[in-house]
Amino acid sequence: MPRRATKIVATLGPASSEPVILEQMIRAGVNVVRLNFSHGKAQDHIDRARMVREAAQRAGREVAIMADLQGPKIRVGKFAEGKVFLEPGQKFVLDASRTELGDIHAVGLDYKSLPQEVKAGDVLLLNDGLIVITVDAVTGQQVHTTVKLGGELSNNKGINKQGGGLTAPALTGKDMEDIRTAMSFQADYVAVSFPKSATDMEMARQLCNVAAAEYNHKPGLIAKIERAEAIPKLEEILRASDGIMVARGDLAVEVGNAAVPALQKHMIKLAREFDKVVITATQMMESMITNPVPTRAEVSDVANAVLDGTDAVMLSAETAAGKYPLETVTEMAKICLAAEGSEMVKLDADFTGKTFTRIDQSIAMGALFTAYHLGAKAIVALTDSGSTALWMSRHLIHVPIYALTPRVSTQRKMTLYRNVRPLLMGTSADRDTALMDAEQHLKKRGIVQPGDVYAITCGEPMGAPGGTNMLKICAVS
């Protein structure tokens, strides 16, 4: 079976919580499992994380776990009937002081500071933009509005302000508790919802590192780009994160649907330039929640994200609550493979005008360049921290990268890197022994055969993080 470079993130939920189904999904191509902390209690996530680790072990694959924090609840309250139907032209009040359940005239707010953050003329979008209301006036705790685009509004639906501007902090008290829960099972990545600046990500990192210190663990941090305010701050957010998620749902509501495709391309390009990972998410295979096959438009959407250079494509409700979680993963893997087969490699152009200030980075680039021009079978990186493999994966090349590491935590983190297959291997302190062990490891797995040429990088002395300083071209005997 051909080797797929683009990784698949799948969300766990009622549809995928059977150990047998989860194991099948991992075998079908899931590389990262997302635990959505917007639903469920702490113990549910702890139990699910254990189930993921066990299913991965049975499947003989290593997968990463991503804990996705809920972030601020900018939502309406609950309705007496569970929902109302708003008609265009009618008046509707969002009331932060309301304690009784909502009705056709008004509803309470989970987000109490909304009246201080909007003014007459502002446009508010409810339920992912399906309902549009304009603010007529703000009196005390009440926001008086007129419905422009009507529809069904049910309990706890989200509120966005067109153009952005709601100031809720990215990390809530619940998120801080959830970080502690996620670190108790050593989640490999933590996704932060609604960050607006580098400060939000730095605070999240501090909280994660404190909570994970007793486990000697450091998770990767993913910034979910879903607020209009995050776009001008993209570079500083990238510097403060290990990667970003192109979270197209809330982002589209704030900046408008038409702006999202170009923003997606820009974000993927920038993430790769900054040596960060990038996940493309939201509604990628939405129709497969209820249908056994995707639409042609969804196939194009996934393929285009792959051609843009995304590290991973993500499934949300499709695998969490859909009827066909396994089929969705299988279809997505097929689309990724087909798209990758048509990619043009422009490696020489990538290096034109580039200067490398670090020895380890120069070695990584040298390995790519040499392997590409020699037609090598594989590129092998002996890596402690995974940074050599990350740098290599930022450049499009059809030579597979195998990252051999003695650390399980590094192996799991690298499952998200495009075109990197992370393998666990104890590394000898003696360089020649380590190189020989690596070749045996690859031969045993059928990755290389006698006569094949491969490039291998490592550091001397062995095992020093960030110490990659050697590139060797080997022919398998």
C-alpha positions in Angstrom: 0.0 0.0 0.0 1.4 3.5 -0.9 2.6 5.6 2.0 0.5 8.6 2.8 2.2 11.8 3.8 -0.7 13.9 5.0 -2.0 13.0 8.5 -5.6 12.5 9.7 -7.0 13.9 12.9 -10.2 12.2 14.0 -12.5 13.4 16.8 -13.7 10.9 19.3 -17.4 10.8 20.3 -20.3 8.5 20.7 -19.9 7.1 17.1 -16.3 6.1 17.7 -16.1 5.2 21.4 -16.3 1.5 20.9 -12.8 0.0 21.2 -13.3 -2.2 18.1 -14.4 0.8 15.9 -11.5 3.0 17.2 -8.9 0.3 16.5 -10.3 -0.1 12.9 -10.2 3.7 12.4 -6.5 3.7 13.5 -5.7 0.9 11.1 -7.6 2.8 8.4 -5.3 5.8 8.8 -6.0 7.9 11.9 -2.8 9.5 13.2 -4.1 11.8 15.9 -7.2 11.4 18.1 -8.9 14.6 19.2 -10.7 14.7 22.5 -13.2 17.6 22.5 -13.3 19.1 26.0 -16.5 21.0 25.1 -18.3 17.7 26.0 -18.0 15.2 28.8 -16.6 15.2 32.3 -12.9 14.8 33.3 -13.2 11.1 34.0 -14.8 10.5 30.5 -11.6 12.0 28.9 -9.3 10.0 31.1 -11.1 6.8 30.2 -11.1 7.7 26.5 -7.4 8.5 26.5 -6.7 5.1 28.0 -8.9 3.5 25.4 -7.0 5.3 22.6 -3.6 4.1 23.9 -4.9 0.5 24.2 -6.4 0.6 20.7 -3.2 2.0 19.2 -1.2 -0.7 20.9 -3.5 -3.4 19.5 -3.3 -1.8 16.0 0.5 -1.7 16.3 0.5 2.0 15.5 1.4 5.0 17.6 -1.1 7.8 17.6 -1.1 11.2 19.3 -3.8 12.5 21.6 -4.9 16.1 21.1 -6.9 17.7 24.0 -9.1 20.5 22.4 -10.1 23.1 25.1 -13.6 24.5 25.0 -12.5 28.2 25.4 -14.9 31.0 26.3 -18.7 30.2 26.1 -19.9 33.2 24.0 -23.4 31.8 23.9 -27.1 32.5 24.4 -28.8 30.8 27.4 -31.6 28.2 27.4 -35.2 28.4 26.2 -38.3 27.2 28.0 -39.2 25.1 25.0 -35.6 24.2 24.1 -35.8 26.4 21.0 -37.6 29.3 19.3 -38.2 30.2 15.6 -37.2 33.8 14.9 -38.9 35.6 12.0 -37.2 38.3 9.9 -38.1 41.8 11.1 -39.1 40.8 14.6 -37.6 42.4 17.7 -35.5 40.1 20.0 -33.6 40.9 23.2 -30.4 39.4 24.5 -30.6 40.0 28.3 -27.5 39.4 30.5 -29.6 39.9 33.7 -32.4 37.5 32.7 -32.7 34.5 35.1 -35.8 32.8 33.7 -35.7 30.6 30.6 -35.9 32.3 27.1 -39.0 32.7 24.8 -39.8 34.2 21.5 -39.1 37.8 22.8 -35.9 37.4 24.8 -33.2 35.0 26.1 -30.6 35.1 28.8 -26.8 35.1 28.1 -24.0 32.8 29.2 -21.7 35.6 28.1 -22.6 38.3 30.6 -20.3 41.1 29.2 -22.0 41.2 25.8 -23.9 44.4 26.5 -20.6 46.2 27.3 -19.1 45.1 24.0 -21.7 45.9 21.4 -23.3 49.1 20.2 -26.2 50.2 17.9 -25.4 49.2 14.3 -23.3 46.1 15.2 -24.3 42.8 13.4 -24.4 39.7 15.5 -24.4 36.2 14.1 -26.0 33.3 16.0 -25.7 29.6 15.5 -22.7 29.7 13.2 -24.1 32.6 11.2 -27.4 30.9 10.3 -29.2 33.7 12.1 -28.3 37.3 11.7 -29.5 40.1 14.0 -28.6 43.8 14.1 -28.2 45.8 17.4 -30.8 48.6 17.7 -29.8 49.8 21.2 -28.2 48.7 24.4 -30.0 49.6 27.7 -28.3 48.4 30.8 -27.9 44.7 30.6 -30.2 44.3 27.6 -29.2 44.2 23.9 -32.2 45.1 21.8 -32.0 43.7 18.3 -34.0 43.2 15.0 -33.8 39.9 13.2 -32.4 40.2 9.7 -32.1 36.5 8.8 -34.4 34.3 10.8 -34.4 30.6 11.7 -34.5 28.2 14.5 -32.5 29.2 17.6 -32.0 26.5 20.3 -30.3 26.3 23.7 -26.7 27.6 24.2 -26.0 28.5 20.5 -22.9 30.5 19.8 -22.7 34.3 19.3 -20.2 36.0 17.0 -19.8 39.7 16.1 -19.3 40.4 12.5 -15.7 41.6 12.0 -14.7 40.3 15.5 -14.3 42.3 18.7 -15.7 40.2 21.6 -13.1 40.3 24.3 -13.6 37.0 26.2 -10.2 35.7 27.5 -9.0 32.6 25.6 -8.5 30.6 28.8 -11.4 30.1 31.2 -11.4 28.5 34.7 -12.8 25.3 33.1 -9.9 25.3 30.5 -7.4 25.5 33.4 -9.1 22.5 35.1 -9.2 20.7 31.7 -5.4 21.3 31.2 -4.8 19.5 34.5 -6.9 16.6 33.3 -5.2 16.4 29.9 -1.7 16.5 31.5 -2.7 13.6 33.9 -2.8 11.3 30.8 0.0 13.2 29.0 -2.0 14.5 26.1 0.6 15.1 23.3 -1.0 18.3 22.0 -3.3 20.9 23.6 -5.5 22.9 21.2 -6.3 26.4 22.5 -9.7 27.9 21.4 -10.1 31.5 20.4 -6.5 32.9 21.1 -6.2 36.5 20.0 -2.5 37.1 20.7 0.8 35.4 21.6 0.1 36.2 25.2 -2.9 33.8 25.2 -0.6 31.0 23.9 2.2 31.9 26.3 -0.2 31.6 29.2 -1.5 28.3 28.0 2.0 27.0 27.7 2.8 28.1 31.2 -0.3 26.3 32.6 0.5 23.2 30.6 4.1 23.0 31.7 3.2 23.5 35.4 0.5 20.8 35.2 2.7 18.4 33.3 5.9 18.9 35.3 5.2 16.0 37.7 5.0 13.7 34.6 8.1 15.1 33.1 6.0 15.9 30.0 5.7 18.9 27.7 2.8 19.0 25.2 2.8 20.7 21.8 0.5 23.7 21.7 -1.9 24.3 18.8 -3.5 27.7 18.3 -7.0 27.5 16.8 -7.3 30.5 14.4 -11.0 31.3 14.7 -11.2 35.0 15.6 -10.9 38.0 13.2 -8.5 39.6 15.7 -6.1 36.6 15.3 -5.4 37.3 11.6 -3.3 40.4 12.0 -1.5 38.8 14.9 -0.9 35.5 13.0 2.9 35.7 13.0 3.2 36.4 16.8 0.7 33.6 17.5 2.7 31.2 15.3 6.0 32.1 17.2 4.3 31.3 20.5 2.8 28.0 19.3 3.9 24.6 18.0 1.3 24.8 15.3 -2.1 26.3 14.2 -5.5 24.9 13.3 -7.3 26.6 10.4 -10.7 26.5 12.3 -12.9 27.5 9.4 -16.3 27.5 11.3 -16.1 30.4 13.7 -13.5 32.2 11.5 -16.0 32.1 8.5 -18.7 33.6 10.7 -16.5 36.5 11.8 -14.7 37.3 8.5 -17.3 36.0 6.0 -17.3 32.7 4.1 -15.7 34.2 0.9 -12.5 35.3 2.8 -11.7 31.9 4.2 -10.2 29.9 1.3 -7.5 32.6 0.7 -6.8 32.9 4.4 -6.5 29.1 4.6 -3.8 29.1 1.9 -2.0 32.0 3.6 -2.0 30.3 7.0 -0.7 27.0 5.7 2.1 28.8 3.8 3.1 30.9 6.8 3.0 28.0 9.2 5.4 26.0 7.0 7.7 29.1 6.7 7.8 29.4 10.5 8.6 25.6 10.9 5.3 25.0 12.6 2.6 22.3 11.9 -0.8 23.1 10.5 -4.2 21.3 10.7 -7.0 22.2 8.3 -10.4 21.6 10.0 -14.2 22.0 9.9 -16.8 20.4 7.6 -14.2 18.6 5.5 -16.4 15.6 5.0 -19.6 17.0 6.5 -22.0 15.1 4.3 -20.6 11.8 5.5 -22.2 12.4 8.9 -25.3 10.9 7.2 -24.0 9.6 3.8 -21.6 6.7 3.0 -19.8 8.7 0.3 -18.5 12.3 0.2 -19.7 15.0 -2.2 -17.4 16.0 -5.1 -16.9 19.4 -3.4 -15.7 17.8 -0.2 -13.2 15.6 -2.2 -11.9 18.8 -3.8 -11.7 20.6 -0.4 -9.6 17.9 1.2 -7.4 17.5 -1.9 -6.8 21.3 -2.1 -5.7 21.4 1.6 -3.3 18.6 0.8 -2.0 20.5 -2.3 -1.6 23.7 -0.2 0.8 21.7 2.1 -1.3 21.1 5.2 0.2 18.7 7.7 -3.1 17.2 8.6 -6.8 17.2 7.8 -9.3 16.9 10.6 -12.7 15.2 11.0 -15.1 16.5 13.7 -18.7 15.4 13.9 -18.0 13.0 11.0 -16.2 10.6 13.3 -17.6 11.8 16.7 -21.3 11.5 15.9 -21.7 10.4 12.2 -23.1 7.1 10.9 -19.9 6.2 9.0 -16.8 7.0 11.1 -14.7 4.2 9.6 -15.7 4.8 6.0 -15.0 8.6 6.4 -11.4 7.9 7.5 -10.9 5.4 4.6 -12.3 7.9 2.1 -10.2 10.7 3.5 -7.0 8.6 3.3 -7.7 7.8 -0.3 -8.2 11.4 -1.3 -5.0 12.5 0.5 -3.0 9.8 -1.3 -4.4 10.7 -4.7 -3.7 14.4 -4.2 -0.1 13.8 -3.0 0.5 11.8 -6.2 0.0 14.9 -8.3 2.3 17.3 -6.3 5.1 19.1 -8.0 8.4 19.1 -6.0 10.2 22.4 -6.1 12.9 21.7 -3.6 15.7 23.6 -5.4 13.5 26.7 -5.4 12.8 26.3 -1.7 16.5 26.6 -0.9 17.3 29.6 -3.2 18.2 32.7 -1.2 17.9 30.8 2.1 20.5 31.0 4.8 20.8 28.5 7.6 22.3 29.7 10.9 22.1 26.4 12.8 24.2 23.4 12.1 21.4 20.9 12.8 19.1 22.8 10.4 21.8 22.8 7.7 22.2 19.1 8.1 18.5 18.5 7.8 18.3 20.6 4.6 21.4 18.8 3.2 19.8 15.4 3.8 16.7 16.5 1.8 18.7 18.0 -1.1 21.0 15.0 -1.4 18.2 12.4 -1.0 16.1 14.1 -3.7 18.9 14.4 -6.2 20.2 10.9 -5.6 16.8 9.3 -5.8 17.2 7.8 -2.3 14.7 5.3 -1.0 14.4 7.0 2.4 15.7 9.8 4.6 16.3 8.7 8.2 16.7 11.0 11.2 18.0 9.8 14.5 16.3 12.4 16.7 15.8 13.0 20.4 13.5 16.0 20.3 12.0 15.5 16.8 13.2 19.0 15.5 15.3 17.6 12.7 12.3 15.6 11.4 10.1 18.7 11.7 12.5 20.9 9.6 12.7 18.2 6.9 8.9 17.9 6.8 8.5 21.6 6.0 9.7 21.0 2.5 7.7 19.0 -0.1 9.6 15.9 -1.1 8.4 12.5 -2.3 11.2 10.7 -0.4 9.7 9.3 2.9 11.2 10.6 6.1 11.7 8.0 8.9 12.3 9.5 12.4 13.9 7.0 14.8 13.7 8.2 18.5 14.2 6.6 21.9 11.4 8.7 23.4 7.7 7.6 23.1 6.6 11.2 23.7 8.7 12.4 20.7 7.4 9.6 18.6 3.8 10.5 19.4 4.4 14.2 18.7 5.9 13.5 15.3 2.8 11.6 14.2 1.4 15.0 13.2 4.3 16.0 11.0 3.6 15.6 7.2 5.6 12.9 5.5 7.3 11.7 8.7 6.9 8.1 9.9 8.1 8.1 13.6 9.5 4.8 14.9 10.7 3.9 18.4 14.2 2.7 18.6 16.7 2.7 21.5 19.8 4.5 20.5 23.3 3.4 21.4 25.8 5.9 22.7 28.3 4.6 20.1 27.7 6.3 16.7 28.6 3.3 14.5 26.5 0.9 16.5 23.5 3.4 16.4 23.8 3.6 12.6 24.0 -0.1 12.2 21.0 -0.6 14.5 19.1 1.9 12.5 19.7 0.1 9.2 18.7 -3.3 10.8 15.5 -1.6 12.1 14.7 -0.4 8.6 15.5 -3.7 6.9 13.4 -5.6 9.4 10.4 -3.5 8.6 10.9 -3.9 4.9 11.6 -0.1 4.4 15.0 -0.7 2.7 16.4 -3.7 0.9 19.9 -4.6 -0.3 21.1 -2.1 -3.0 18.8 0.7 -1.8 20.4 4.1 -1.0 19.3 6.2 2.0 20.4 9.3 3.8 20.8 9.3 7.6 21.4 12.1 10.0 22.5 12.0 13.7 24.4 13.9 16.3 27.7 13.4 18.0 27.8 12.9 20.9 24.8 10.6 20.5 21.6 11.6 22.5 22.3 15.3 22.9 19.1 17.2 22.0 19.6 19.7 19.2 22.9 18.2 18.3 22.4 16.8 14.8 25.7 17.5 13.1 26.3 14.5 10.7 24.8 13.4 7.4 25.8 10.0 5.9 24.7 8.5 2.6 24.5 4.7 2.9 23.9 1.8 0.4 22.2 -1.2 2.0 24.4 -4.3 1.8 
